[in-house]
Amino acid sequence: DDAVRAFERSVQINKSNWQGHEELGMIYYRKIKDNLEKFTYGQHLSEILHFFSESPLDHQKMYEFTKKILDKIENEVYFVRYVNMFELKFLHLLGVAPNFSACAACGSLHDLRFSVEDGGYVCGDHATGKTWADPDVVDRMKLLYYHDLKNPLDFKPDDRIRREIRLFLDAYYLYHLNFKSKSRSILAGLIGY
C-alpha cells in the first residue's frame, strides 16, 4: 500500500532538512519549516518515528495519524498540545502507555498516585517510583490521550501544565523506552526547559 510505504520512508527523513517531504509522499508544511519551534518539534516527532520504525506498528494507521498531527502543528496556534497528544498515543501503539484509570498493579481506584516508573497510576500499596501527584497535569494528559482528533480540542494550555507534561513525557520515554531525541536538547534552549 502506498500510504504504508510513504510512512515507512517518512521515518528516514533527513533530520537536518525538512524538504525531504516530496520523496515521502507527504504534504509540504511550509509553516512548520518557517517556524523554528514548530520545525524543532517536527524534528522531534521525526526522531521518535525513526527510532521506533522497526516496531510492529499498524503503519497505515500511524501514517494517517502523523499526517493529522502535522496538519495541526502547521495550522494551530497552540500546536504543542498536539505534539503531546502524538507522544501519548504513540506510547499506546508501543504497548507502554501510562495507566490513566486505576492502579496498574491491582486495579484499585483509591489513594492513587501518578508515577513515571510505575507506568501511570498506582495505589499507595504498590507505588515504587517517584510519585507525580499534580492532578491537573494528569487530567490534562488523560484528556490528550483519549481525545478524538475529529473533535475540537477546546482548552488553552497554561505554561505550568505545558512544562510539566513535557517533562513527564521526557522522563517516561527515557525510563520505559530508553529514548531521548536530539531535537529535545534544541527545544530546551528554545522553550527554556
C-alpha positions in Angstrom: 0.0 0.0 0.0 1.4 3.4 -1.0 0.5 5.1 2.4 2.4 2.4 4.3 5.4 2.7 2.1 5.3 6.5 2.4 5.1 6.3 6.1 8.0 3.8 6.3 10.1 6.2 4.2 9.0 9.1 6.4 10.9 7.7 9.3 14.0 8.1 7.3 13.6 11.8 6.9 16.8 13.8 6.7 17.0 15.3 10.2 18.7 18.5 9.0 16.4 19.3 6.1 12.6 19.2 6.2 12.5 19.4 2.4 12.6 15.6 2.2 8.8 15.8 2.1 8.4 15.3 -1.7 10.1 11.9 -1.6 8.0 10.9 1.4 4.7 11.5 -0.3 3.8 13.9 2.5 2.3 17.4 2.2 4.8 20.2 2.3 4.3 22.0 5.7 5.7 25.5 5.0 4.5 27.0 8.3 6.4 24.2 10.1 9.5 24.8 8.1 9.4 28.6 8.6 8.9 28.5 12.4 11.9 27.3 14.4 9.9 26.0 17.3 7.4 24.1 15.1 10.3 22.8 12.9 12.1 21.5 16.0 9.0 19.8 17.4 8.5 18.3 13.9 12.1 17.0 14.0 11.4 15.6 17.5 8.5 13.6 16.1 10.5 12.5 13.2 13.2 11.2 15.6 10.6 9.3 17.5 9.2 7.7 14.3 12.7 6.8 13.1 13.8 5.3 16.5 10.8 3.0 16.6 10.5 2.3 12.9 11.2 -1.4 13.4 8.4 -1.8 15.9 5.4 -3.8 14.8 3.1 -0.9 14.3 0.0 -0.5 12.2 1.9 1.6 9.7 -1.3 2.6 7.8 -2.9 4.0 10.9 0.3 5.6 12.1 0.8 7.3 8.8 -2.7 8.8 8.8 -2.4 9.9 12.4 1.0 11.5 11.8 -0.4 13.5 8.8 -3.3 14.7 11.0 -0.9 15.8 13.8 1.4 17.6 11.2 -1.7 19.4 9.9 -2.4 20.6 13.5 1.2 21.7 14.0 1.0 23.5 10.8 -2.2 25.4 11.5 -2.8 25.6 15.2 -1.6 28.4 17.4 -1.4 26.1 20.4 0.2 23.3 18.5 2.3 21.8 21.3 -0.8 20.1 22.8 -1.0 18.0 19.6 2.7 17.1 19.8 2.0 15.9 23.4 -1.1 14.0 22.1 1.0 12.3 19.4 3.6 11.3 22.0 1.0 9.9 24.5 -0.9 8.0 21.8 2.3 6.6 20.3 3.1 5.1 23.7 -0.1 3.2 23.4 1.0 1.8 20.0 4.3 0.8 21.5 2.4 -1.0 24.4 3.8 1.1 27.2 1.1 3.8 27.7 0.6 5.2 31.2 -2.4 3.8 33.0 -4.8 6.7 33.5 -7.7 4.7 35.1 -6.7 2.7 38.1 -3.7 1.2 39.9 -1.6 -0.6 37.3 -0.8 -3.4 39.8 -4.1 -4.1 41.5 -6.8 -2.0 39.8 -7.6 0.0 42.9 -9.3 3.4 42.5 -8.2 4.6 45.9 -5.1 6.5 47.1 -3.8 6.8 43.6 -0.5 8.5 42.6 0.9 9.0 39.2 4.4 7.6 38.7 6.7 7.5 35.7 8.5 4.4 37.0 5.3 2.5 37.8 3.6 3.3 34.4 0.9 5.7 35.5 -1.5 5.5 38.4 -0.6 3.2 41.3 -2.1 3.0 44.7 -0.1 3.7 47.9 0.5 -0.1 48.4 2.1 -0.5 45.0 4.0 2.8 44.4 7.7 2.0 44.0 8.9 5.0 42.0 8.9 8.7 42.4 5.3 9.9 42.5 4.0 12.7 40.4 0.9 13.9 42.1 -0.3 17.0 40.3 -3.9 16.0 39.4 -4.3 19.0 36.9 -1.4 17.8 34.8 -2.5 14.1 34.9 -6.1 15.1 33.9 -4.8 17.2 31.0 -2.6 14.3 29.8 -5.6 12.0 30.1 -7.7 14.4 28.1 -5.0 14.4 25.3 -4.6 10.6 25.4 -8.3 9.9 24.9 -9.1 12.8 22.6 -10.5 12.1 19.2 -9.0 14.4 16.6 -12.3 14.6 14.8 -13.5 16.9 17.7 -12.1 20.3 18.6 -9.6 20.5 21.4 -11.0 23.3 23.4 -8.6 24.2 26.1 -5.8 26.7 26.1 -2.8 25.2 27.9 -1.1 27.2 30.6 2.6 27.3 30.7 3.0 25.4 34.0 0.9 22.5 32.8 2.6 22.5 29.4 6.0 22.4 31.0 5.0 19.6 33.4 3.6 17.5 30.5 6.8 18.0 28.5 9.0 16.9 31.5 6.8 13.9 32.2 6.9 12.7 28.6 10.7 13.1 28.5 11.1 11.1 31.7 8.5 8.5 30.5 10.2 7.9 27.1 13.6 7.7 28.7 12.6 5.4 31.6 10.4 3.0 29.6 11.9 3.1 26.1 15.4 4.5 26.7 14.7 7.2 24.2 15.6 10.9 24.1 15.6 12.9 20.9 18.5 15.1 19.9 15.9 17.7 18.9 14.8 17.8 22.5 18.0 19.5 23.5 17.4 22.2 21.0 13.8 22.6 22.2 15.1 23.0 25.8 17.1 26.0 24.5 14.1 27.4 22.7 11.4 26.9 25.3 13.5 27.1 28.5 13.0 23.5 29.8 
